[in-house]
Amino acid sequence: MALLFTDLPFACAQRDWNQTDWKAIVKKGSPDAPPRPGEVICIGSSHMARWESVGRDLAPLTVYNFGIGGTTMKDAAQAFARNLVIPYRPRAIVLYEGSNDIARGTTPDQIRDQFRDFYSQVHEALPKSRLYVLGIVPSPGSRFKSWDKIKLANATLERECELRPWLTFIDTTSGLIGQDEQPRVECFIPNDIHMNSKGYEVWAAEVAPVVLRVERAHQAQNK
């Protein structure tokens, strides 16, 4: 089951999360709201929100996609952990943030610190849940001017994940770069920062084998 939340009315850079109708977000992303415990929840910015095939790509896992356009790792730490993750007790969380952070001048170290805040909250409340972190998309155009920062942020997040067994970094970045060291234009919507179906095929090829292998292993251990 793939569930997606994309058409949000508040995709602006600054949000007052205290005024957010979280029940409406959950209902939009999960018609059988609230989400059943023990499933997979996806959170993150528009790259996650637009992953319409995630339910098929991660089948037979049940997936709830609560991606919200325009968000950052800070939003994940300050709002998503307590409102979209912890209350629903997922077996696993798939997180994508970073693009908007770098575009707004956030440093890789700041992204790491906000990531630490996020995963610390989640692990304290859900010590048996696993967190998968996706590499930052190398969008074409002006955002690719920050390619060096993207690579550094990815390396920083990967090192952070290597320190804790419940964290897994998945390289969803390299497959979107061609032999010319430029973004593969066939993976992106023309004149847009977002991926098309070919881009999400790259994501699926990297994410599905890792998530399915780990989740099946844990399911077998718990039988």
BELHU-V357115 format. One record per run of one state. SS is the DSSP state (helix for helix, strand for strand, loop for the rest). FROM is the first residue (numbers start at 1). LEN is the number of residues. If there is no record, write none. Layout:
SS:FROM:LEN / SS:FROM:LEN
This chain:
loop:1:1 / strand:2:2 / loop:4:13 / helix:17:3 / loop:20:2 / helix:22:8 / loop:30:10 / strand:40:5 / loop:45:1 / helix:46:4 / loop:50:4 / helix:54:4 / loop:58:5 / strand:63:3 / loop:66:7 / helix:73:16 / loop:89:3 / strand:92:5 / loop:97:2 / helix:99:5 / loop:104:4 / helix:108:18 / loop:126:4 / strand:130:5 / loop:135:6 / helix:141:22 / loop:163:4 / strand:167:4 / loop:171:3 / helix:174:3 / strand:177:1 / loop:178:5 / strand:183:1 / loop:184:1 / helix:185:3 / strand:188:1 / loop:189:6 / strand:195:1 / loop:196:1 / helix:197:25 / loop:222:2
